Amino acid sequence: MKNTLCRLIQIFSLLGGVLLFIPILVVAIPFIIFLLLVVQPLNYANATLKRNIRIVPGGNGGISGTLH
């Protein structure tokens, strides 16, 4: 009887570890997907914007030239 109780405790502790890990996964996976879907297009848009800004003449060129 004691052995089965110990087994049950081990299984429950393992389950507890998994249950603690699940919320982390639930938070992390959408966050990673969000980063991949949102940040990469933003970086791409930033790069294209910078390229477009460089074309615009003004002062010493670049972003500072268009902002001032």
Contacts in CASP RR format, 6 or more apart in sequence:
PFRMAT RR
TARGET T0000
AUTHOR 0000-0000-0000
METHOD contacts of the structure
MODEL  1
MKNTLCRLIQIFSLLGGVLLFIPILVVAIPFIIFLLLVVQPLNYANATLK
RNIRIVPGGNGGISGTLH
50 62 0 8 1.000
50 63 0 8 1.000
53 62 0 8 1.000
53 63 0 8 1.000
53 66 0 8 1.000
54 61 0 8 1.000
54 62 0 8 1.000
56 62 0 8 1.000
56 66 0 8 1.000
58 65 0 8 1.000
58 66 0 8 1.000
59 65 0 8 1.000
59 68 0 8 1.000
END
